[in-house]
């Protein structure tokens, strides 16, 4: 019975991967865990996710606008509960370990100008009453964005937050709960809010 259950789950994963072919470019050896979720909040559901060989992915992919690209390298693990939210580009390298309940953003979500935020709320109400996703009509041109790059061999601990425009260097470790607002040098450990270097790693 145990073997049959495993076989059935394997079949469901393969079927799900086939159904996602138009939205995800995934290597045949990569694994999408049951927790992996794809949230396109506009009508445009083009192929904007690229997952390379032998990676194991259980996170949420969220596209809030018609733009945004997410690239994941080889042998990378991303745990359940993590949210990768893109309107620009997020690139994750090879041999990366990303824990649970992490947020990776390549944008600010809202404008710093309250007048644009006020307009956002008015549009959200209109979208809600039109039975659309409530940010369907959001004006993203007022929101700052910048690519995020997570280099090879990085480890990001649970509850960390990675903000727009950040590069996390090769082999770096981001401690649990850290808020990364600036580039992280290779082979260092960062912790805190905002994240600062607490240790260098021999390699």
N, C-alpha and C positions, 0 to 999 in steps of 0.2 A: 504493500500500500504506500509506504514512504517513497519508494522508487517511482510509482505511478504519479504521485503528487508532484515530485520534482520534474518528471517528464512533462506533466501538464503545464507547470509554471514556465518551463523552457519553451514550450509551444506558444504560450501566451506572449512571452517576451519577443519571440521571433515574429509573431503576427503583428504585434504592436510596432516593431521596427519597420516592417513592410508598410504599414499604414502611414508611418511618418516619413516615408521616402521623399515626398514632395517638400517637406519642411526641414528635414535634417539630413546632412551628409555625414553618415556614420560608418566607420570602418566595420567590416563583418566581424572582426574579433573583439570589438568594443561591446560593453554590456550596459544596457539601460536598466537600472534597478526599478522595482515597482513604484518607488517613491518619486521617480523623475516625472516632472510635469512641465508642459509647454503652454505658456499663456501669451497669446497674441491679442493685444487689446485694440487693434485696428483691423480693417478689412484685409490688409496686405499680409498674407501668410507665406511669403516666399522663403526659399531655403537660405537661412541666415545663421545656422548652427552647424559647425564642423567639428566632428569628434574623431580623433585619430585612433590608431590601433591599440588594443589591449587596455583601454581606459575603462573605468567603472564609474558610472555617473548616476547619482540619485537626487540631484538638486532640482530646483525650480528655475526655468528659463523664462524671463519676462521681457516682452517687447512692448513698450508703451507708445511707440510711434512707428511710422512706416520705414524708418531707418533702424540701424543697429545690427551689429555682427558679433557673434561669440565664437571664438576658436579655442579648441582644447587639444592639447598635444597627446603624446604617447604615454601609456602606463600611468595615467593620472587618475586619482580617486577623489571624488567630490561626494560628500555625505548628504543624507537626507536633511531637509529643513533649511538648506542654504539657498539663498536667492541671488541670482545673477541677473541684473536689470540693465538693459542696454538700449540707448538711442544713438550710440556712437560706435565704439568697438572695444571689446574686452578680449584679450589674448592670454591664454593660460598655457604654459609650456609643458615639457615632458617631466615625468616622475614627480609631479606635484601632489601633495596631500592637503586636502581642504576639509576641515571638520564640519560639524553641524551648526545650524543656526547662524551662519555667516551672511553678511550682506556685502555684495560687490556692486557698486554703482559707477557708471561712467558719466553721470550728470548730477545736477543739483536738485532735481525734482520740481523746483519752483523758482520763479524769478525773485531777485532781491527787492524788486520794486512792488510795493503792495498793490498798486493799481492793476498790474498784470495778474497778481494772485486773485484779486477781486473779480477780474474777467474770467479767470479759470473757474471760479465757483459758479458764476452765472452759466457758463458753458456746461459744467457738470450737471446742473439742474436740468438744462435742456436735454442733454444726452439721457439722463435718467428717465425723464418723462417720454422720451422717444424710444425707450426700451433698448438703448445702446449701452455699451460699456461707458461708465461715467467720465472717463477721460478721452473718449473717442474724438472729441473736437478740440482738445487742448492745443494751444499755440506754443509749440516747442521752440520756436525761434527766439523766444524771450528767456530761455533757460540755458545756462552755461553748461557745456559738456566738453570732455576731453578723454582720449583713449586711456584704458588701464592695461598695463602689461605685468603679468606675473611670470617671472622667468623660471627656468628649469630648477628642479630639486627644492622648491620652496615648500614650507609647511606652514599652514595657517590654522591656528587654534580656534576652538568653538567661540561663538559670540563676537568674533572680531568684525570690524566694519572697514571696508576698503573704499575710499572715496575717489572721485574723478581725477584723472591726470596723473595717477600714481604709477611708478614702476617699482616693483619689488624685485631686487636683484637675486642672482643665482644663489641657491642654497640658504637664503635667509629664512628666519623663523619669526612669525608674527604670533605673539603670545595671546592666550585666550582673553577676550574682552578688549583687545587693543583697538584704537581708532586711528587708522593710517591716513594721514592727510598730506604727507610728503613722501618723496622717494625713499626707499629703504636700500642701503648699500648691500652688495653681495656679502654672504657669509657673516651676517650679523643677526642678533636677536633684538627685536623691538617689543616694547610693552608700554601700556598706559594710554591715557587720553589727554593730549595727542600722543601718538606712539613716539618713543625716543629709544635710542640704542642703549641696551643694558649689558650687552655682552658681544664679543667677537668669537666666531667659530673657527677652530682650526680645520683645515681641509687639505 
